[in-house]
Amino acid sequence: MEKIVNFCLIGTGRAGMIHGRNFAKKIANARLTALCDPSPENLQAAQDELQAEHTYQDYREVMANPEIDAVIIVTPTIYHREIALAAAAAKKHIFCEKPLAMNEAECQEMIDAAEENQVKLQVGFMRRFDESFIEAKKVIESGEIGDVVLVKSLTHGPSKPKPWMFDISKSNGPIGEVNSHDLDTLRWLTGREIASIYAVGGNYRSPEAKEDFPDFYDTVAMTVTFDDGKIGMVDGAQYVQYGYDARVEILGTKGSILIGDQSKHKLVVAHPDGQISRPAMHSWTYLFREAYVAEEQAFVDSILNDTETECTGFDGLMAVKNVNMGLKSLQENRIVKAEELA
């Protein structure tokens, strides 16, 4: 009989529902058995659409259900650790959206708990599963563009920050919520660790947050150096409003690679007034829709085949370390070196 992995989605907001819909319909050998959200309204809306067998408002009740084999954690970052530790103790495999946790110590606790209880832990860096990113990685490894010397990664998101995001003690701000993807991309494409970061930024689009949250920033630029002398740059922003924008440039000694553009379709419209237009990419949910499916299928396969996940807890830990280096640099207006957070 074919083995099926039963999942519970913990967190039924916008990002959670991407996973919920995929696990309900698109992932082989997986079943969305349960939903969990402390908000009755969110939970009911998700249940109306997904029709799971079980619903819960308290994640602790999820852990008591022996039918559930694995959890998908898509909650605010500050809650990732406690939910993951409970899941590991209940012998349930863990897919956790990025960033893995608030700091390295929390990440290490999650990694240790997963290893001790012999459950899988995968972090949701879906760009590693996108066809264009995968092809770029292959080109780099082939040596076609020579030695990589500079990687620039950009992410701009159109959504207005949720109220909890203004408190960077709970969210780490855009460096965590947005640029953890970029920082992981830099590590993954270069195969090197980040040695230092210098960050600058400010709040330019959310004036209502300035009085209560003076440290909040919606835009940041970071200059990165790697442990082998390579250079990196990260450009991040929330609430840009024009659309979703994720691009990467990789410069080698013999050539370069560009990943992504701002357009939704390969469509250009010439208007009667002489203007030329192309529809902007409206959402990351559209741009990376196939990458989400690929990362989720890879997680299920790692469970069934008892293999290491393709995006490990250590990858999540290093991204969080780099996020905190960037945040420390921004707050203290100086270069921060990796050994300071060791």
N, C-alpha and C positions, 0 to 999 in steps of 0.2 A: 504494500500500500504506500502511495506517495506521501512523503512527510510534508506536513504543513506547519509553518511557524505562525502562532497566534499573537497578534500585536495589540497593545493598548496605546492610543495616542493621548499623551498628557500635554494639554494646551491646544485649544481649538480656535485660536485666532487665525489671522490671515496666513501666516507662515505654516502654522500647524495644519490647516486645511489642505495645503498643497500635498503634504505627506499623507493626510487622511484620504484624500481622493485617490492618490496613487496606490496606496496599500489596499484600498477597497476594490480596485478594478485592474490595476496594471502590473502588479508584481507577482511573478510566478512563485508558487509554493508559499504564499503568505496570505493571511486572512486578518482583516481588521475586526477584532473581536470586541473591543471596548474603547470607550471614550472617557476622558477625565478632564474636567475644568471646574475651578471654584465658582465661576460665574454661571448661574442657572440659565441666563439668557443665551450665552455663548454655547453652552452644552446642549440646550434644546435645539438651537439652530443647526448645530453640527449633527445631532441625532436625526432631525427631520430629513437631512440630506443623505446621511451615510447609513442610517439604520443598523447601528451596531447592536450586538446581543446584550452588552452590559454598558451602563453609564455610571460614572462616579463623580462626586465633587471633591473628594479627599483622595489624594494619591496613595495614602496608606492602605486604603481599601483595595486598591489595585493589586498591591503586593500580596494580599491574602488570597487572591484568586489563583488556584493552581492551574487553571486552563490557560492563563496568559504566559506566554513564553518570553516575550520581549516587550520593551517599552520604547516609545519615540518621545523624547523630551523636547518640547518646544514652548518653554515658559521663559519669562524674564531671566536673565543670566544669574541673578542673585540666588535663584532657587535650584539651579542645576545640580549643585553638589549634594544637597540633602536628598533630592529625589533619586539621583544616581546611586548613592550609597544604600538607600532603602531597596532599590531594584537589585543591586548586586547581592545584598544580604538575602533577598528572596530568590536568588538564582535565576534572575531574568536578564536576558541580554539587553544591551543599552545602545540605542542610537541617540546621540545628543547633538542638537543643533549648536552651531558656533555662536559665540565663543564658548569653549568647554566650561569655563568657570570664571570667577572674578580674579583669581591670582594663581600662581604656581602651586602653592601649598594645597589649595582645594583640588586642583587638577591631579596632583600626585596622589591625594587620598582616593580620588575616583579610579585612577589607574590601578593602585594597589588593591582596592576593593574588588575590581573586576578580575584581576589576576588571582587573588586569593579564593574567589568564589567560582573561578573557571567559567566566566561569562565573557562574551565579546563586548568590546567598546569601540564604537566608530563615531567620528566627529563629522558634522555636516558641512564639509568644504566641497560643495558640489562642482566647483570649477575644475577640480581635478578629473571630473568625469565628463566634461564637455568635450565634444569632438575637436573643436578648434584648439583648445588648450592641450589636449592629448597629442595632436599632430605637431604643435609647436614644440612640445617636449621631445618628440621623436626627432625633429629636425635638429634641435640643439645637440642631442646625443649622437647624431650622425656626424657632427663636425662640419656640416655644410656651411654654417655662417662663421666658422672659426671659433675662437674662444669668446665666451660671453664676457662682456666688460660692463654692461649697464642694462638694468631692467627697470622700466617705468610702468607702474600699475595705477590705474585711475578708476575710482568708483564714485559716481554721483547718484544719489537716490532722490526721487521726487516727493516722497511722503513726508508729511509734517511729523516731527518727533512726537511720540506718545508722551504724556505727562511724566511718567516714571523715568523716561530717558534724560530729562533735564537734570536729574540728580546723578552726577557722574560717579558718586560713591556706589550707586546701584547699577549703572549701565556702562561705565568707563567712556561714555560719549561715543561719537562717531568712530574713533580709533578702534573701539571694541565692536560696536554694532555694525559698522560698515567696513572698516579697513582691515579687520582681522582676515577677511578674504584676500586682500591685497598682500598682506604680510605673509600669509601662507603661500600665496602664488610665488612671491619672490624666493622663499626657501625652496619650494618644490622645483621651480624651473632652474635655479642655479645649483641645487644640491649642496648649498652651503648654509652656515648659520650666520645670523646677523650679529655683528660685533659692536655696532654703535648706531644710535639714532639721534637726529636733531629735528625737532618739530616746532612749527609755528602755526597759530590758528586764531580763530575768533568767532564770535556770534554775530552774524550779519543778517539772518532771516527770521530770528525768533526773539524780537525785542521784549515780548511779554515775559520772557524767562529771566531777563537780566537782573531784576531786583531780587528775586528769591534765589536764583541760581547764577551768581556772578561768574562762576567758573565754567559754565556751560559754553561749549563751542559747537558750531554747526559746520565749520570748514577747517580743514587742516592740510598742511603740506609737510612731508617728512623726507629728509635726506638720510639714506642708509649706507653704511659700509659693512661689507661682509668680512668674514674671518680670513679670506684669501685676497683681500684688496679690491674685489669687485664693488661696483657702486649700484645703489638702488634709489628709486624715488617713488613716493606714494602720494597721491592727491585724492582727498576724500571730502565729501560734502553731503549733508542732508537737506531736504526740502528745497531742492533746486527748481522744482516745479515744471521744468521744460520736458522732463522725461527721465528714463533710467539710462545710465551711461556707464559702461564697463569696458575698458580698453587696456591693452598691454602693448608695450614696445620693447623688443629685445634687441640690443645692439651687440654685434659680435665684431671680431677683428676683420672678418671677410664679408659680412653681410648683416642683414637685419630681418626681424620678423614683426609683423603687426597683427594683433588679434583684436577683432571687433571693430564696430563703428557705431555711430549714433543713430542709424536708421533702423526702423522696424522691418522694412521690406526693401528689396532691390527695385525700388520704384521711384522714378523721378517724374514730376508733373510740371509741364510748361504751361503757365496760365496766360490768359489773353492780355494781362497788364504787363507781360514781359518778365514776371517773377518765376523763378524755379524753386520747387519745393519737394522735400522728401519727408514722409511721416517719421517722427522720432520714435525710438523704442519707448514704450509706455511703462513697462514693468519688468523687473527681474523674474517674476513668475512666468512670463512669456519667453524671455530670452533664454533662460536655463531650464525650461520645462523638461527637455529630454535628459539633461544632466541629472536632475532630481531623480528621475526614474532609474537611471543607470546607477547612481550611488545607493539607492534603496535596494535594487536587485543585488548589487555587490554585497551589501550587508547580509541579506538573506542567504546568499550563497556561502558566505564565510561561516555562518552558523551551521548550515547543513553539511558543509564539507570540512568543518573544523579547521579552517585556515585563518591566518591573521587578516584583520581588516585592512583595506587599502588606504584608509586614512585613520591612523592610530591615535590612541590617547596621548602618546608622546608628541605627535604632530599638533594636537590640540594644546598641549602644555606649552610647546615652543611658541605657538601663535599668541597665547595669553602672555607669556613672558615678553614678547616683542610689543604687544599692546601696552603693557605696563611701562616698558622702556619709553615708548612714544608719549604716553600720558605724563610720565615723570619729566620728560624733556620739555613738553609743552608748559607744564605748570611751573617749572624752575628756570625756563628759558636758557637751557644749556645742552650740550651734548651729553647723552647718557650712554655709558658703556655696559655691555652685557654682564661683566663681572660684578657690577654694582648690585645686581639682582640675584646673584648666585646664592 
